[in-house]
Amino acid sequence: MGNLYCGISDIGHVTNEYLRKNPSVTDPDDARIAEDWEDEEAQDDEEILTSSKKSLAHYVVFVNTLHLAADVGPDCWGKSRLQPVEISVYLHLQSSFLTAAGQSDDVLDSVHYGHLSKAISAKVDRSSFNGIEKLVAVVAEEAFALAGEAVTEVRVVANLPKQILLAEGLHVDFTISKEGATPAARRVSVVDLVLPVLIGVNPPEREAKQRVITNIVFHERPGDRPLSAYPQIVADIVKNIDASAYLTLEKFVLEIVRTACLASDEIDSVTVRSQKPSALSFAHSSGVEITRRKIDFPRT
């Protein structure tokens, strides 16, 4: 009984303290409710902070831009032959490995990126694959085999600089988890597609075409299947642009987004970023970026 009395006294003391600090609150019941809310908010804040601290610990071993040659299908001239392939691979490892490798300063406690690059080169260089996605699968397989139980997921980025005739490259970016055999994320990017376009509202812009640099990011649905025919998709986009003229970049970009979203059933969303290097005298460029999902463009 004494314990219960002390508990009631403590509650009353806390409530009186809250009323003293918050003179606008006059009802003790309201004060108790407000105290409960504050306690719950403080607990939520602590849980969020704890969760964020846990998520900060991560450990990635990577090889950036390994230059190789492989036959992954037709190049920008439609010929199946060896073409340059630039491969980057990121091994996301268990956070406990960070502690061991960081404290011991011993390469044996980590994943040897030298061995990783040699293993990838041996499997990929001057080899033939039925599509770039098959090459990515081989790279991921080598990464999982080398890292063993330490790895949680592998991200592979392959750049084909000779795949799109008017662009700097075609990037294929897959993330594959250890639990799933199929890629959890599939992203394809057309990098720096340069096109002459009749665009702008000023009189000189209506008389001559100017360069427009466009980057397109396609987000595909997860799965293990051939990639969409991106060289043909880009060719269709270029054909549409050549036959049109625009007053604004907004119209230009949105038209590319629409065409790209509807180009394949496998494409879920598209981001297009276009810029005009000649628009402003003392700036690199002016630009517009738009992201849309396929559902934003219902088929008619």
C-alpha positions in Angstrom: 0.0 0.0 0.0 2.9 2.3 0.8 4.3 1.7 -2.6 1.0 2.6 -4.3 0.8 5.8 -2.2 4.3 6.8 -3.2 3.5 6.2 -6.8 0.4 8.4 -6.6 2.4 11.1 -4.9 5.0 11.0 -7.6 2.4 11.3 -10.3 0.9 14.3 -8.5 4.3 15.9 -8.1 5.1 15.5 -11.8 1.7 16.9 -12.8 2.1 19.9 -10.5 5.6 20.5 -12.0 4.1 20.4 -15.5 1.4 22.9 -14.5 4.0 25.2 -13.1 6.1 25.1 -16.3 3.0 25.5 -18.5 0.7 28.1 -17.0 -1.6 28.0 -20.0 -2.7 24.5 -18.9 -5.1 24.6 -15.9 -6.7 21.2 -15.8 -4.6 18.5 -14.1 -6.1 15.8 -16.4 -5.0 17.8 -19.4 -1.5 18.1 -17.8 -1.3 14.3 -17.3 -2.4 13.7 -21.0 0.2 16.2 -22.2 2.9 14.6 -20.1 2.0 11.2 -21.6 2.3 12.7 -25.1 5.7 14.2 -24.3 6.9 10.9 -22.9 5.8 9.0 -26.0 7.4 11.6 -28.3 10.7 11.4 -26.3 10.5 7.6 -26.6 9.9 7.8 -30.4 12.7 10.2 -30.8 15.1 7.9 -28.9 14.0 4.9 -31.0 14.5 6.9 -34.2 18.0 8.0 -33.0 18.9 4.4 -32.1 17.7 3.1 -35.5 19.6 5.8 -37.3 22.8 4.9 -35.4 22.4 1.3 -36.3 22.0 2.1 -40.0 25.1 4.3 -40.1 27.4 1.3 -39.8 28.2 -0.1 -43.3 31.2 -1.5 -45.1 31.7 -1.5 -48.8 34.7 -2.9 -50.7 34.7 -1.8 -54.4 36.6 -1.8 -57.6 35.9 1.3 -59.7 35.9 1.3 -63.5 37.7 -1.9 -64.5 38.5 -1.5 -68.2 37.8 -4.7 -70.2 36.6 -5.9 -73.6 33.7 -8.2 -74.2 31.1 -9.2 -76.8 27.7 -8.5 -75.3 25.8 -8.1 -78.6 25.5 -5.4 -81.3 27.5 -2.2 -80.8 26.5 1.2 -82.0 27.0 0.1 -85.6 24.9 -3.0 -85.2 27.9 -5.5 -85.2 28.4 -8.2 -82.6 32.0 -8.0 -81.7 34.3 -7.1 -78.8 33.6 -3.6 -77.4 34.9 -1.7 -74.4 33.2 -2.5 -71.1 33.9 -0.5 -67.9 32.9 -2.4 -64.8 32.5 -1.2 -61.3 31.5 -3.6 -58.5 30.5 -2.8 -54.9 30.4 -5.5 -52.2 28.2 -4.5 -49.3 29.6 -6.5 -46.3 28.5 -7.3 -42.8 29.2 -4.4 -40.5 31.1 -6.7 -38.2 33.8 -7.1 -40.8 34.6 -3.3 -40.5 35.6 -3.8 -36.9 37.8 -6.8 -37.6 39.6 -5.3 -40.6 39.8 -1.8 -39.1 41.4 -3.0 -35.9 43.8 -5.7 -37.2 45.0 -3.7 -40.3 45.3 -7.1 -42.0 44.1 -7.6 -45.5 43.2 -11.2 -44.7 40.4 -9.9 -42.5 38.8 -8.1 -45.4 37.9 -8.9 -49.0 40.9 -8.6 -51.3 39.9 -6.2 -54.1 43.0 -7.3 -56.0 41.8 -10.9 -56.1 38.3 -9.6 -57.0 39.5 -7.6 -60.0 41.6 -10.5 -61.3 38.6 -12.9 -60.9 36.3 -10.6 -62.8 38.9 -10.0 -65.6 39.5 -13.7 -66.0 35.8 -14.4 -66.5 34.9 -11.3 -68.6 37.8 -10.0 -70.6 37.5 -11.0 -74.3 34.6 -13.3 -73.6 31.1 -13.4 -75.2 27.8 -13.0 -73.4 24.2 -13.1 -74.5 23.5 -9.6 -73.4 25.0 -7.2 -70.9 22.7 -8.6 -68.1 24.5 -12.0 -68.5 27.8 -10.3 -68.0 26.5 -8.5 -64.9 25.3 -11.9 -63.5 28.8 -13.4 -64.0 30.5 -10.5 -62.2 28.0 -10.7 -59.3 28.6 -14.5 -59.0 32.3 -14.0 -58.7 31.8 -11.3 -56.1 29.5 -13.5 -54.0 32.0 -16.4 -54.3 35.0 -14.4 -53.2 33.3 -12.6 -50.2 31.4 -15.7 -48.9 29.4 -15.1 -45.8 30.6 -11.6 -45.4 28.6 -10.1 -48.2 24.9 -9.0 -48.0 24.4 -7.7 -51.5 26.4 -6.8 -54.6 26.0 -3.9 -56.9 27.4 -4.1 -60.4 27.6 -1.1 -62.8 28.6 -1.8 -66.4 29.2 1.1 -68.8 29.2 0.5 -72.6 30.8 3.6 -74.1 30.3 2.3 -77.7 26.7 1.2 -77.4 24.7 4.4 -78.2 25.9 6.3 -81.3 25.1 9.9 -80.1 25.7 9.3 -76.3 28.8 9.0 -74.1 27.6 5.6 -72.9 24.9 3.2 -71.7 25.1 2.4 -68.0 23.6 -0.8 -66.6 23.2 -0.7 -62.7 22.0 -3.9 -61.0 21.8 -4.5 -57.2 21.6 -8.2 -56.2 20.9 -9.4 -52.7 22.4 -12.5 -51.2 18.9 -13.9 -50.4 17.5 -13.4 -53.9 19.0 -14.8 -57.1 17.4 -12.1 -59.2 18.3 -8.4 -59.2 16.4 -6.4 -56.7 17.0 -3.2 -58.6 17.6 -2.6 -62.3 18.5 0.8 -63.6 19.7 1.7 -67.1 21.1 5.2 -68.0 21.8 6.8 -71.3 24.6 9.3 -70.5 25.1 12.6 -72.2 23.0 12.1 -75.4 23.8 15.1 -77.5 21.3 16.3 -80.1 20.9 19.4 -82.2 17.4 20.8 -81.5 15.3 23.7 -82.6 14.3 25.0 -79.2 13.7 28.3 -77.5 11.4 31.4 -77.5 14.0 34.0 -78.7 14.1 34.9 -82.4 17.7 33.6 -83.0 16.7 30.3 -81.4 13.9 29.8 -83.9 16.4 30.1 -86.8 19.2 27.6 -85.8 19.4 24.4 -83.9 21.4 24.3 -80.7 23.0 21.5 -78.7 20.9 19.9 -76.0 22.6 17.4 -73.7 20.2 14.8 -72.2 20.6 12.1 -69.6 17.9 9.5 -69.3 17.5 7.1 -66.4 15.2 4.0 -66.8 14.0 2.1 -63.8 13.0 -1.4 -64.7 10.9 -3.8 -62.7 12.9 -6.2 -60.6 13.5 -9.6 -62.2 15.9 -11.9 -64.1 15.2 -11.3 -67.8 16.8 -9.7 -70.9 17.0 -5.9 -70.8 14.8 -3.8 -73.0 16.2 -2.9 -76.4 17.7 0.4 -75.3 19.5 1.3 -78.5 16.2 1.0 -80.4 14.4 3.0 -77.7 17.0 5.8 -78.0 16.7 5.7 -81.8 13.0 6.2 -81.6 13.4 9.1 -79.2 15.9 10.7 -81.5 13.6 10.3 -84.5 10.8 12.0 -82.6 13.0 14.9 -81.7 14.4 15.4 -85.2 10.8 15.8 -86.5 9.8 18.4 -83.9 10.5 21.9 -82.7 10.0 23.2 -79.1 9.6 26.5 -77.3 10.5 25.2 -73.9 12.8 22.6 -72.3 9.8 21.5 -70.2 7.9 20.3 -73.3 11.0 18.8 -74.8 11.8 16.8 -71.6 8.3 15.7 -70.9 7.9 14.3 -74.5 11.1 12.2 -74.0 9.8 11.0 -70.6 6.5 10.0 -72.2 8.1 8.2 -75.1 10.6 6.4 -72.8 7.9 5.3 -70.3 5.8 3.7 -73.0 8.7 2.1 -74.9 8.6 -1.2 -72.9 6.4 -3.0 -70.5 9.4 -3.6 -68.3 10.0 0.1 -67.7 8.4 1.3 -64.4 9.6 4.9 -64.3 11.9 7.4 -66.1 13.9 10.4 -65.2 15.1 12.8 -67.9 17.5 15.7 -67.4 18.2 18.0 -70.3 20.4 21.1 -70.5 21.2 23.8 -73.0 24.9 24.8 -72.9 24.4 27.8 -75.1 21.5 29.4 -73.3 23.3 31.6 -70.8 26.6 33.5 -71.5 28.1 33.1 -68.0 26.7 29.7 -66.9 27.5 26.2 -68.0 23.9 25.5 -68.9 20.3 25.9 -68.0 18.2 22.8 -67.6 15.1 20.9 -66.6 14.7 17.5 -64.9 11.4 15.5 -64.8 10.6 12.1 -63.3 7.4 10.2 -64.2 6.0 6.7 -63.8 4.5 4.7 -66.6 1.0 5.0 -64.9 1.2 8.8 -65.5 0.8 8.1 -69.2 -2.3 5.9 -69.8 -2.4 4.3 -73.2 -5.2 5.5 -75.4 
